[in-house]
């Protein structure tokens, strides 16, 4: 690679931009998302690497942080690859930026090197297809979102229902029902209004009890795997008759009096 002039040197690292790829390495691939290249999207950082190389890079980054910052004497940790490489996110938060002094606004994501800017989102390759289908329909009706919109979150719950969370100052979201009616599959959409300084509440659609603003892993399948791993670890610790290998993968013996 050839770096552009103007490389910025810091005390422990340097930062620069690639001007030209003279000869691509064996792990370099063409990023599938146009936003990665043209808009310098801050959501993904490693799309130019094949997936195996991404995993290796992440292992090395975490290992370096543990040794250099954590002062731990350890190697690079093992990593569990995602079940799906693309279209796995069950939520996406979009930024909002007014266009001049007009009523128009740009809704999308931030470039990684210009956090104060927002580029309009066409498609996010790591977001679930159902969320992007919702976004394609919703962005035709941005005028039905709150006038002082500050942020927009699209989210899937565990039953596949789609949630639109509009964060804004000022008056509550008055046109949420009109938005649901304008969407092709609006009956399956639940609209939430979240005041900038208050708690979110449903303003259109059924109240299912799902907390759309609560934290949950953006990758549900990996989140479920993490919960299972935690349960398995606690099961091993609580059972005095099994080894880690047998308790994780097999039922306990009848003599133990427990079955997993």
Steps between C-alpha positions, in 0.01 A plus 500: 500500500601863453396753766391855427709787623403654827535192719429609856749374754389454858699390802421130467339470156469662159194562283482535124279424199569249225565681172554194285505122530811410301461124539208356702584247768353149490238588762377821332152486347267751336271646771141406411346813653526819292472714814824348628696645207310806384374634834777371732230350722596471864288192558744248350879518504621173345291434190814509286611174666373148442299375797772264630746790492249718687480242777879479520526880515243521780680231699825693464339830601344354815820315590704817458259696722516234773880499498575868438218665695394225740861395571397135480738224401280321247474407137234603254160370619292251308219651300160357410402598148154637436229264376428741213758732346240743363145613582521408867425827682156524656532873563648805334522856631494776241632852544313811391644826367299803379575627150579869532206708621243298310258242636697225326726263691747226426440170678778244486837418653822683587825482301768356727726805461225768513274420795315828460386410148221265389465327165160369383469124549407286203560155642694355793644158416524390863139590589220244473317504165173574681643818652632618166164428335342717771759772439441504124130559561544738792744736328228586249304652789757686707256789518283287731776474761517758784600848377788526748627147444836442672550127441324200350532135601360203307477176693369143473364322803519125557162443334607684184297814565663820379539804724565862403637710787503873424695720740410867499457811706180700520150367452424126493500320166157584358522331158604149605166343403518673162845348448375149583214547254742615228733201535421193284514270804421761762286264706820321603675821604495652849592866538664639812565861595796567726533856630860613523473528878246227576392139463375348175137402455290339229304758299369278218448125477449225756663515840674164511708551810824483303738770630621642168755730663649242739844356429520171317773350284469635145583151372223285655651163403836583656320645802315171544829313468649722770205435732534126441873514575434685825235244599732211416782653705275546802369145459855363505586699812185390683540127428760320707484173311577612144806625323473804275508283188225264608270759655514727197412242238329209682231450758614434853485140616181390681703465817562871500127563523509776235429516131581795278 
